[in-house]
């Protein structure tokens, strides 16, 4: 969040222990961070009188505590309770608060494993790809045998996440496992997508010619790829790249190489960020 934040309330002498995530919090901002980042794991028992009393006594936020007392007495939803805290403290934007409330409302009908998958999906949505992969892997190890459909969906989403990281071999393995686990057609289509991007035209044609199912799904895939290409060709990025490549063999060719160097440098920086996030996520788990 690229904005200045003013901390509110006192810094607690005695922390509040959030048992769902096994962590102590000492301030309103820490509490908001824990509630937001773990919204997928929260249930109605977050409406805890002890939490409201802690906010009242330790943080000195009596107005917020009073609102929470009312919500608890009214047997309100977890979404309302958490949303009230997030809105009062102002640590997150209105859009982010709405997203957290939506997650909490959705939690009501979800199993523990579905919540776990939703958390990993949320990490992907926010571009925390390596952390998401860790969550998917842990979930797959924990899923019972009778959760074949969910396991297939997890493998499929993990494969998509690997594609975001350009790790196509790993993505292919995930899509293959997804299809083997529950005949997930989307996963097989994604598998063909990886093959379409990695094989020569000749080898790809041989692949889809071997099975009728592959050929059928490849028709849909080619149509989608054409749509994506047409959409991309209309973007500012596509126009900028076209103009850049046109400079290569002109007297201003040095501009081409300078821009290519800048883009390459940015990609390297992005990769370093991913590696750093991966190391931090691994250290947190340990």
SULCOR-V498394 format. One record per residue. N is the residue number from 1. RES is the residue in three letters. PHI is phi in whole degrees, -180 to 180 (NA if undefined). Layout:
BEGIN
((N & RES & PHI) (N & RES & PHI))
END
This chain:
BEGIN
((1 & UNK & NA) (2 & UNK & -93) (3 & UNK & -153) (4 & UNK & -75) (5 & UNK & -122) (6 & UNK & -104) (7 & UNK & -71) (8 & UNK & -121) (9 & UNK & 79) (10 & UNK & -84) (11 & UNK & -90) (12 & UNK & -65) (13 & UNK & -77) (14 & UNK & -116) (15 & UNK & -74) (16 & UNK & -103) (17 & UNK & -93) (18 & UNK & -90) (19 & UNK & -69) (20 & UNK & -62) (21 & UNK & -122) (22 & UNK & 57) (23 & UNK & -143) (24 & UNK & -94) (25 & UNK & -122) (26 & UNK & -120) (27 & UNK & -144) (28 & UNK & -64) (29 & UNK & -68) (30 & UNK & -63) (31 & UNK & -61) (32 & UNK & -61) (33 & UNK & -60) (34 & UNK & -65) (35 & UNK & -66) (36 & UNK & -69) (37 & UNK & -69) (38 & UNK & -117) (39 & UNK & -56) (40 & UNK & -67) (41 & UNK & -96) (42 & UNK & -83) (43 & UNK & -134) (44 & UNK & -64) (45 & UNK & -71) (46 & UNK & -68) (47 & UNK & -74) (48 & UNK & -112) (49 & UNK & -59) (50 & UNK & -63) (51 & UNK & -67) (52 & UNK & -62) (53 & UNK & -66) (54 & UNK & -64) (55 & UNK & -61) (56 & UNK & -69) (57 & UNK & -80) (58 & UNK & -86) (59 & UNK & -93) (60 & UNK & 71) (61 & UNK & -95) (62 & UNK & -70) (63 & UNK & -65) (64 & UNK & -65) (65 & UNK & -60) (66 & UNK & -61) (67 & UNK & -64) (68 & UNK & -71) (69 & UNK & -58) (70 & UNK & -63) (71 & UNK & -63) (72 & UNK & -65) (73 & UNK & -66) (74 & UNK & -86) (75 & UNK & 57) (76 & UNK & -71) (77 & UNK & -82) (78 & UNK & -63) (79 & UNK & -62) (80 & UNK & -66) (81 & UNK & -64) (82 & UNK & -67) (83 & UNK & -59) (84 & UNK & -64) (85 & UNK & -65) (86 & UNK & -63) (87 & UNK & -67) (88 & UNK & -66) (89 & UNK & -75) (90 & UNK & 76) (91 & UNK & -75) (92 & UNK & -118) (93 & UNK & -74) (94 & UNK & -59) (95 & UNK & -65) (96 & UNK & -68) (97 & UNK & -64) (98 & UNK & -61) (99 & UNK & -65) (100 & UNK & -64) (101 & UNK & -64) (102 & UNK & -64) (103 & UNK & -62) (104 & UNK & -66) (105 & UNK & -67) (106 & UNK & -69) (107 & UNK & -58) (108 & UNK & -56) (109 & UNK & -103) (110 & UNK & -103) (111 & UNK & -78) (112 & UNK & -59) (113 & UNK & -69) (114 & UNK & -65) (115 & UNK & -65) (116 & UNK & -62) (117 & UNK & -64) (118 & UNK & -62) (119 & UNK & -64) (120 & UNK & -64) (121 & UNK & -60) (122 & UNK & -63) (123 & UNK & -63) (124 & UNK & -64) (125 & UNK & -58) (126 & UNK & -98) (127 & UNK & 68) (128 & UNK & -95) (129 & UNK & -67) (130 & UNK & -69) (131 & UNK & -64) (132 & UNK & -63) (133 & UNK & -62) (134 & UNK & -58) (135 & UNK & -66) (136 & UNK & -61) (137 & UNK & -64) (138 & UNK & -64) (139 & UNK & -66) (140 & UNK & -59) (141 & UNK & -67) (142 & UNK & -94) (143 & UNK & -69) (144 & UNK & -72) (145 & UNK & -63) (146 & UNK & -83) (147 & UNK & -106) (148 & UNK & -62) (149 & UNK & -64) (150 & UNK & -66) (151 & UNK & -62) (152 & UNK & -63) (153 & UNK & -66) (154 & UNK & -66) (155 & UNK & -58) (156 & UNK & -62) (157 & UNK & -68) (158 & UNK & -66) (159 & UNK & -62) (160 & UNK & -61) (161 & UNK & -64) (162 & UNK & -62) (163 & UNK & -66) (164 & UNK & -60) (165 & UNK & -93) (166 & UNK & 63) (167 & UNK & -98) (168 & UNK & -70) (169 & UNK & -64) (170 & UNK & -66) (171 & UNK & -62) (172 & UNK & -60) (173 & UNK & -62) (174 & UNK & -66) (175 & UNK & -65) (176 & UNK & -64) (177 & UNK & -64) (178 & UNK & -62) (179 & UNK & -68) (180 & UNK & -67) (181 & UNK & -72) (182 & UNK & -149) (183 & UNK & 51) (184 & UNK & -71) (185 & UNK & -65) (186 & UNK & -60) (187 & UNK & -64) (188 & UNK & -68) (189 & UNK & -66) (190 & UNK & -67) (191 & UNK & -59) (192 & UNK & -64) (193 & UNK & -62) (194 & UNK & -60) (195 & UNK & -65) (196 & UNK & -62) (197 & UNK & -85) (198 & UNK & -106) (199 & UNK & -95) (200 & UNK & -70) (201 & UNK & -57) (202 & UNK & -65) (203 & UNK & -69) (204 & UNK & -67) (205 & UNK & -63) (206 & UNK & -62) (207 & UNK & -63) (208 & UNK & -77) (209 & UNK & -79) (210 & UNK & -73) (211 & UNK & -135) (212 & UNK & -63) (213 & UNK & -63) (214 & UNK & -63) (215 & UNK & -65) (216 & UNK & -61) (217 & UNK & -71) (218 & UNK & -66) (219 & UNK & -64) (220 & UNK & -64) (221 & UNK & -61) (222 & UNK & -62) (223 & UNK & -64) (224 & UNK & -67) (225 & UNK & -65) (226 & UNK & -64) (227 & UNK & -64) (228 & UNK & -63) (229 & UNK & -64) (230 & UNK & -64) (231 & UNK & -65) (232 & UNK & -64) (233 & UNK & -61) (234 & UNK & -92) (235 & UNK & -86) (236 & UNK & -63) (237 & UNK & -61) (238 & UNK & -63) (239 & UNK & -64) (240 & UNK & -66) (241 & UNK & -66) (242 & UNK & -63) (243 & UNK & -63) (244 & UNK & -65) (245 & UNK & -65) (246 & UNK & -68) (247 & UNK & -79) (248 & UNK & -54) (249 & UNK & -104) (250 & UNK & -110) (251 & UNK & -68) (252 & UNK & -100) (253 & UNK & -59) (254 & UNK & -62) (255 & UNK & -66) (256 & UNK & -61) (257 & UNK & -69) (258 & UNK & -65) (259 & UNK & -71) (260 & UNK & -61) (261 & UNK & -64) (262 & UNK & -66) (263 & UNK & -63) (264 & UNK & -63) (265 & UNK & -61) (266 & UNK & -65) (267 & UNK & -63) (268 & UNK & -65) (269 & UNK & -64) (270 & UNK & -62) (271 & UNK & -66) (272 & UNK & -62) (273 & UNK & -61) (274 & UNK & -65) (275 & UNK & -63) (276 & UNK & -63) (277 & UNK & -62) (278 & UNK & -62) (279 & UNK & -65) (280 & UNK & -65) (281 & UNK & -65) (282 & UNK & -67) (283 & UNK & -66) (284 & UNK & -64) (285 & UNK & -67) (286 & UNK & -79))
END
